[in-house]
Amino acid sequence: MSIFRIHAPRDRSDLEFCFSSGQVFRWQRLPDESWIGIDGDRWYRLSQLDNNIDVESNATTNDLVRFLRLDWDADGIERQILEKAPELQPYMGALKGLRVLRQSDPIETFFTFLCTPNNNIKRITQMVHKLAARGPLVTTIEGIELHRFPEAEVIAAIPEQDLRTESFGYRANTIPHLAQQLIERGDRKYLTDLKNGPYKEAHKELASMKGIGPKLADCICLFGLHHDEAVPVDTHIWQAMVRLYFPQYKDAALTDKRYYEAADFFRDRLGNLAGWAHQYLFYDNVLNWRNR
């Protein structure tokens, strides 16, 4: 274990925003206000104090900097986004410190987002923890076990009835089947190749898998494969897009045609910052949709 401190101004890296915004689901805050979680086989306990983050971990400083994307200039990114889309200022101003994390394990991200359709963050978190518990134990902190996420072959072997008993619903069928599809296409190497290739090819490949639509493909592309031009359009993003850009679609359903119209519009406007900007719209709507 190592203990170190990194400089990260609170208004440019807010741990609560990052860990509660629907990107990762295995981070939790302890009573002492520290956060514990895992990325791949690297575990962390983080305490944010003023302009610093105190760290206990088996990882290096560079590992954490990369995971939190502290190597990206948040001020510069905000300026670039607002130059192209000044209407996003209220969202970015209210959520300073939110950033798209750079997760290291595409296998975990792949299966994490298979738990997200027609679901909420609380239930997604429960499902992800149940899947993760099938992986090897990495460490235990304050009685909380942190596991490395299991490989696809482990997920593929889970009996459907076991997942139904654990309240996965219809996903009890789709998750093991998609694990098998992933194995047949090359497993971890397949995802790595998609990560290293162009975004459009990655999206096309993922969306060709039975059980993955355009939104899930974009979530995996953005959060797992680091294609920053990906724009996952779910209900929250669709509501925000309609308010800001497509008032003619008020009360209209999100069809595949409208999905690509909205995603392409945002991507054409913001390029490889579209995914980063999209996260502000998403999290704002998660927090405020009831008031609207």
C-alpha positions as CSV (number, residue, x, y, z in Angstrom):
1,M,0.0,0.0,0.0
2,S,1.1,3.5,-0.7
3,I,0.0,6.8,0.7
4,F,0.4,10.1,-1.2
5,R,-1.3,13.4,-2.0
6,I,-2.2,14.9,-5.3
7,H,-3.2,18.5,-6.1
8,A,-6.7,18.7,-7.5
9,P,-8.7,21.9,-6.9
10,R,-12.2,21.0,-5.8
11,D,-13.8,23.1,-8.4
12,R,-11.9,21.2,-11.1
13,S,-12.2,17.7,-9.7
14,D,-15.2,17.0,-7.5
15,L,-15.2,13.4,-6.4
16,E,-18.9,13.4,-5.5
17,F,-19.9,14.6,-9.0
18,C,-17.5,12.1,-10.6
19,F,-18.5,9.0,-8.6
20,S,-22.3,9.8,-8.5
21,S,-22.9,10.7,-12.1
22,G,-23.6,7.3,-13.6
23,Q,-20.2,6.5,-15.0
24,V,-18.9,4.1,-12.3
25,F,-21.0,2.1,-9.8
26,R,-18.5,0.6,-7.4
27,W,-17.5,3.7,-5.5
28,Q,-19.0,4.6,-2.1
29,R,-18.5,7.3,0.5
30,L,-17.7,6.2,4.0
31,P,-18.9,8.0,7.2
32,D,-15.6,9.9,7.4
33,E,-16.4,11.4,3.9
34,S,-13.6,9.5,2.2
35,W,-14.4,7.5,-1.0
36,I,-13.4,3.9,-1.6
37,G,-13.5,2.1,-4.9
38,I,-11.7,0.1,-7.5
39,D,-10.5,0.5,-11.1
40,G,-9.3,-2.8,-12.6
41,D,-7.1,-4.3,-9.9
42,R,-6.2,-0.9,-8.4
43,W,-8.1,0.0,-5.2
44,Y,-8.3,3.5,-3.8
45,R,-9.4,5.4,-0.6
46,L,-9.6,9.1,-1.4
47,S,-10.2,12.0,0.8
48,Q,-10.7,15.4,-0.8
49,L,-9.6,18.3,1.4
50,D,-9.6,21.8,-0.1
51,N,-7.2,21.7,-3.1
52,N,-5.8,18.2,-2.4
53,I,-6.8,14.6,-2.5
54,D,-5.2,12.3,0.1
55,V,-4.8,8.8,-1.3
56,E,-4.3,5.3,0.1
57,S,-3.9,2.8,-2.7
58,N,-2.0,0.0,-4.3
59,A,-1.7,2.2,-7.4
60,T,0.7,4.9,-8.4
61,T,0.1,8.6,-8.6
62,N,0.1,8.3,-12.4
63,D,-2.6,5.6,-12.2
64,L,-4.9,7.9,-10.3
65,V,-4.2,11.0,-12.4
66,R,-5.0,9.0,-15.5
67,F,-8.2,7.5,-13.9
68,L,-9.5,10.9,-12.8
69,R,-8.2,12.6,-16.0
70,L,-6.3,15.2,-14.0
71,D,-3.9,15.2,-17.0
72,W,-6.6,17.0,-18.9
73,D,-6.8,20.8,-18.6
74,A,-10.4,21.2,-17.3
75,D,-10.2,25.0,-17.7
76,G,-9.1,24.7,-21.3
77,I,-11.8,22.1,-22.0
78,E,-14.5,24.3,-20.5
79,R,-13.4,27.3,-22.6
80,Q,-13.4,25.2,-25.8
81,I,-16.9,23.8,-25.1
82,L,-18.4,27.1,-24.2
83,E,-16.9,28.8,-27.3
84,K,-18.8,26.3,-29.4
85,A,-21.9,25.9,-27.2
86,P,-22.3,28.9,-24.8
87,E,-25.8,27.6,-23.9
88,L,-24.1,24.9,-21.8
89,Q,-22.7,27.5,-19.3
90,P,-25.4,27.0,-16.7
91,Y,-24.9,23.3,-16.6
92,M,-21.1,23.5,-16.5
93,G,-21.2,26.3,-13.9
94,A,-23.4,24.2,-11.6
95,L,-21.3,21.1,-11.9
96,K,-17.7,22.3,-11.8
97,G,-15.4,19.4,-11.2
98,L,-17.4,16.8,-13.1
99,R,-15.3,15.0,-15.7
100,V,-15.5,11.9,-17.7
101,L,-13.4,9.3,-16.0
102,R,-10.9,7.1,-17.8
103,Q,-11.7,3.6,-16.7
104,S,-9.0,1.0,-17.2
105,D,-11.0,-2.2,-17.6
106,P,-13.3,-2.4,-20.7
107,I,-14.7,-5.7,-19.6
108,E,-16.1,-4.2,-16.5
109,T,-17.5,-1.2,-18.4
110,F,-19.1,-3.5,-21.0
111,F,-21.0,-5.5,-18.4
112,T,-21.7,-2.5,-16.2
113,F,-23.7,-0.8,-18.9
114,L,-25.6,-3.9,-19.8
115,C,-27.2,-3.4,-16.4
116,T,-28.4,0.2,-17.2
117,P,-31.3,0.0,-19.6
118,N,-34.7,0.8,-18.0
119,N,-33.0,1.1,-14.7
120,N,-31.9,3.7,-12.1
121,I,-28.5,4.3,-10.5
122,K,-29.4,2.6,-7.2
123,R,-30.5,-0.7,-8.8
124,I,-27.7,-0.6,-11.4
125,T,-25.2,-0.3,-8.5
126,Q,-26.7,-3.3,-6.8
127,M,-26.5,-5.4,-9.9
128,V,-22.9,-4.4,-10.7
129,H,-21.8,-5.3,-7.1
130,K,-23.4,-8.7,-7.5
131,L,-21.5,-9.4,-10.7
132,A,-18.3,-8.0,-9.3
133,A,-18.5,-10.3,-6.3
134,R,-17.8,-13.2,-8.6
135,G,-14.3,-11.8,-9.4
136,P,-11.2,-12.3,-7.3
137,L,-10.9,-10.3,-4.0
138,V,-8.4,-7.5,-4.2
139,T,-8.7,-6.0,-0.7
140,T,-11.1,-5.3,2.2
141,I,-11.6,-1.7,3.5
142,E,-13.7,-1.0,6.6
143,G,-15.3,-4.4,6.1
144,I,-16.2,-3.7,2.5
145,E,-14.8,-6.2,0.0
146,L,-13.4,-4.9,-3.3
147,H,-13.2,-7.4,-6.1
148,R,-11.6,-7.3,-9.5
149,F,-14.4,-7.6,-12.0
150,P,-14.7,-11.1,-13.4
151,E,-13.7,-12.0,-16.9
152,A,-16.3,-12.7,-19.6
153,E,-16.0,-16.5,-19.3
154,V,-17.1,-16.2,-15.7
155,I,-20.2,-14.1,-16.6
156,A,-21.1,-16.5,-19.5
157,A,-21.2,-19.4,-17.1
158,I,-23.7,-17.9,-14.7
159,P,-27.0,-19.8,-14.8
160,E,-29.9,-17.5,-15.8
161,Q,-31.8,-18.6,-12.7
162,D,-29.1,-17.4,-10.4
163,L,-29.3,-13.9,-11.9
164,R,-33.1,-14.0,-11.8
165,T,-32.9,-14.8,-8.1
166,E,-30.6,-11.8,-7.7
167,S,-33.3,-9.5,-9.3
168,F,-31.7,-9.0,-12.7
169,G,-35.0,-9.5,-14.5
170,Y,-34.7,-9.9,-18.2
171,R,-31.0,-9.1,-18.0
172,A,-30.5,-12.5,-16.4
173,N,-30.9,-13.9,-19.9
174,T,-29.1,-11.1,-21.9
175,I,-26.0,-10.7,-19.8
176,P,-24.6,-14.3,-20.0
177,H,-25.6,-14.4,-23.7
178,L,-23.7,-11.2,-24.5
179,A,-20.7,-12.6,-22.5
180,Q,-20.7,-15.5,-24.8
181,Q,-21.0,-13.3,-27.9
182,L,-18.0,-11.2,-26.6
183,I,-15.9,-14.4,-26.1
184,E,-16.7,-15.6,-29.7
185,R,-15.6,-12.2,-31.1
186,G,-12.3,-12.2,-29.2
187,D,-13.1,-11.2,-25.6
188,R,-10.7,-8.7,-24.1
189,K,-8.6,-8.4,-27.3
190,Y,-11.8,-7.6,-29.3
191,L,-12.6,-4.6,-27.0
192,T,-9.0,-3.5,-27.0
193,D,-9.0,-3.5,-30.8
194,L,-12.2,-1.5,-30.8
195,K,-10.6,1.0,-28.4
196,N,-7.6,1.5,-30.6
197,G,-9.7,1.8,-33.8
198,P,-12.0,4.6,-35.0
199,Y,-15.1,5.4,-33.0
200,K,-17.6,4.7,-35.9
201,E,-16.2,1.2,-36.3
202,A,-16.4,0.5,-32.6
203,H,-20.0,1.7,-32.4
204,K,-21.0,-0.3,-35.4
205,E,-19.4,-3.5,-34.1
206,L,-20.9,-3.2,-30.6
207,A,-24.4,-2.3,-32.0
208,S,-24.3,-5.5,-34.1
209,M,-24.3,-7.7,-31.0
210,K,-27.7,-9.1,-30.2
211,G,-28.9,-7.2,-27.1
212,I,-26.9,-4.0,-27.6
213,G,-28.6,-0.9,-29.2
214,P,-27.1,2.4,-30.2
215,K,-27.2,3.9,-26.7
216,L,-25.5,1.0,-25.0
217,A,-22.9,0.9,-27.7
218,D,-22.2,4.6,-27.1
219,C,-21.9,4.1,-23.3
220,I,-19.3,1.4,-23.8
221,C,-17.5,3.5,-26.4
222,L,-17.4,6.6,-24.2
223,F,-16.7,5.2,-20.7
224,G,-14.9,1.9,-21.6
225,L,-13.2,2.5,-24.9
226,H,-12.4,6.2,-24.4
227,H,-13.9,7.4,-27.7
228,D,-14.6,10.9,-26.4
229,E,-16.8,11.8,-29.4
230,A,-19.5,9.2,-28.3
231,V,-22.8,10.7,-27.2
232,P,-25.1,8.2,-25.4
233,V,-28.6,9.5,-25.8
234,D,-30.9,8.1,-23.1
235,T,-34.1,9.6,-21.7
236,H,-32.2,12.3,-19.7
237,I,-30.1,13.4,-22.7
238,W,-33.1,13.3,-25.0
239,Q,-35.1,15.6,-22.6
240,A,-32.1,18.0,-22.4
241,M,-31.6,18.0,-26.2
242,V,-35.3,18.7,-26.8
243,R,-35.2,21.6,-24.4
244,L,-32.1,23.1,-25.9
245,Y,-32.0,22.1,-29.6
246,F,-35.1,20.2,-30.8
247,P,-38.3,21.9,-29.4
248,Q,-40.2,20.4,-32.4
249,Y,-39.8,17.0,-30.7
250,K,-41.5,18.1,-27.4
251,D,-43.4,15.0,-26.1
252,A,-42.1,12.9,-29.0
253,A,-40.6,9.5,-28.4
254,L,-36.9,8.8,-28.9
255,T,-36.7,6.7,-32.1
256,D,-33.5,5.4,-33.7
257,K,-33.7,8.1,-36.3
258,R,-34.0,10.8,-33.7
259,Y,-31.2,9.2,-31.6
260,Y,-28.7,9.6,-34.4
261,E,-30.0,13.1,-35.3
262,A,-29.4,14.3,-31.7
263,A,-26.1,12.5,-31.3
264,D,-24.7,13.6,-34.7
265,F,-25.8,17.2,-34.0
266,F,-23.9,17.3,-30.7
267,R,-20.9,15.5,-32.1
268,D,-20.7,17.7,-35.2
269,R,-20.8,20.7,-32.9
270,L,-18.3,19.6,-30.3
271,G,-16.1,17.0,-31.9
272,N,-14.1,14.9,-29.4
273,L,-15.4,17.0,-26.5
274,A,-18.9,15.9,-27.2
275,G,-18.8,13.1,-24.6
276,W,-17.4,15.3,-21.9
277,A,-20.0,18.0,-22.6
278,H,-22.8,15.4,-22.7
279,Q,-22.0,14.3,-19.2
280,Y,-23.0,17.8,-17.8
281,L,-26.4,17.6,-19.5
282,F,-26.9,14.0,-18.3
283,Y,-26.1,14.6,-14.6
284,D,-28.0,17.9,-14.5
285,N,-31.1,16.1,-15.7
286,V,-30.6,13.3,-13.3
287,L,-30.5,15.8,-10.4
288,N,-33.3,18.1,-11.6
289,W,-35.8,16.3,-13.9
290,R,-38.4,16.1,-11.2
291,N,-38.4,19.9,-10.7
292,R,-38.9,20.3,-14.5
